[in-house]
């Protein structure tokens, strides 16, 4: 089907609600055999205590006796067996992220009293290598981040984005196989419960970050009485009518929340990468530079694409605002571009990794919720967003491959509610470009009495033990170690 021909894609397939009704019920499965732990295949940088295993799960949870896929799992056992409480699942972001190395990495940043009590569990979610993986076989040009994010043309046109969306959707459907139809947040949550059972645990604790907060929220909704202590860090908007569309749209607010912090840094005296004398000058400077690069791109050998244009600069802004430690990369690029030059091309992950991560992202975003089929919806949204949020130029409301995805969602998105035990702690930076505070507040509201939220006066994506502050870190660590949680929502200055 084509968005460009009819401007509207009619849904002629079976409606999602009817499709769900036709599926066999998801019954409780028998407890899987214990996992066979052994040495990890890749020990580069791994803690020598980390061990690995493989878990087989149904490709389609509605057909538990059908084809099976593999999940790669890792763990470092609790360091004090006498005080062991259970397992702490490290739920990665993404979609497309992996926590397989996290027991050796971020898990070792946890305070000793937490590591003493929990087996730290990492995993590569379904379809993420080295679990049974997917690959769309996209052209290299379509793997550029500035192409995968739907930046409109300089004049606001989205025709090129529509063509890209259709091309990526068609290529993924053709090349990725049956598994791409079975990648969703519900599937990820059910996989986690299979893993819980394989570990022999009645309940699990978890630390989910970014997209992992949505996985953790959905798990807590589907399996509320199998949760112990749940930490959700840098939280996604759970709006069940939009899901990933709301996450993409959140960037416009996230950039606005975070840009003043960058502007203050970029104009600070003594900063070797200073780009302006006053913070108020940074925003107009950026907008002028992006507009100039729209008109006159600079060749950038080795980059993808091989030019520095306005949208590449805008994407660099978005990437750099994820954490203050990345600010210099944006400032250096701006300084070079003002002089008509470019810095060395940025490094990129291997193409195989980009292919896998992109395919997982497409599958998850498109299978979780139906996206509008009408090009007019995106044209209107982009125009409104460009007028109100010029830094993001309309990208957050633009068209994605899901608008041309031929499969309706197999199940409706999960609606997060307050049903279940009050055992969830949200932690959220006040300025977060990817998961802004406004979206986190919606997750907090949806959980009702089940949750308490700690808002941290800090900047960056990921808060706990990353870009937050000592007050927030202390609050989360105390909850994981003792179960002691603030009685009400808290602000950490």
HELIX and SHEET records of a PDB file:
HELIX    1   1 UNK A    3  UNK A    6  1                                   4    
HELIX    2   2 UNK A   16  UNK A   22  1                                   7    
HELIX    3   3 UNK A   81  UNK A   83  5                                   3    
HELIX    4   4 UNK A  106  UNK A  109  5                                   4    
HELIX    5   5 UNK A  112  UNK A  117  1                                   6    
HELIX    6   6 UNK A  140  UNK A  143  5                                   4    
HELIX    7   7 UNK A  145  UNK A  148  1                                   4    
HELIX    8   8 UNK A  159  UNK A  175  1                                  17    
HELIX    9   9 UNK A  178  UNK A  182  5                                   5    
HELIX   10  10 UNK A  185  UNK A  198  1                                  14    
HELIX   11  11 UNK A  211  UNK A  222  1                                  12    
HELIX   12  12 UNK A  224  UNK A  226  5                                   3    
HELIX   13  13 UNK A  244  UNK A  266  1                                  23    
HELIX   14  14 UNK A  280  UNK A  295  1                                  16    
HELIX   15  15 UNK A  310  UNK A  320  1                                  11    
HELIX   16  16 UNK A  324  UNK A  326  5                                   3    
HELIX   17  17 UNK A  327  UNK A  338  1                                  12    
HELIX   18  18 UNK A  351  UNK A  368  1                                  18    
HELIX   19  19 UNK A  375  UNK A  388  1                                  14    
HELIX   20  20 UNK A  395  UNK A  397  5                                   3    
HELIX   21  21 UNK A  401  UNK A  404  5                                   4    
HELIX   22  22 UNK A  437  UNK A  447  1                                  11    
HELIX   23  23 UNK A  448  UNK A  450  5                                   3    
HELIX   24  24 UNK A  463  UNK A  467  3                                   5    
HELIX   25  25 UNK A  470  UNK A  482  1                                  13    
SHEET    1   A 9 UNK A  51  UNK A  58  0                                        
SHEET    2   A 9 UNK A  68  UNK A  76 -1                                        
SHEET    3   A 9 UNK A 118  UNK A 124 -1                                        
SHEET    4   A 9 UNK A  86  UNK A  91  1                                        
SHEET    5   A 9 UNK A 204  UNK A 209  1                                        
SHEET    6   A 9 UNK A 227  UNK A 233  1                                        
SHEET    7   A 9 UNK A 424  UNK A 431  1                                        
SHEET    8   A 9 UNK A 451  UNK A 459  1                                        
SHEET    9   A 9 UNK A 490  UNK A 492  1                                        
SHEET    1   B 2 UNK A 298  UNK A 299  0                                        
SHEET    2   B 2 UNK A 307  UNK A 308 -1                                        
END                                                                             
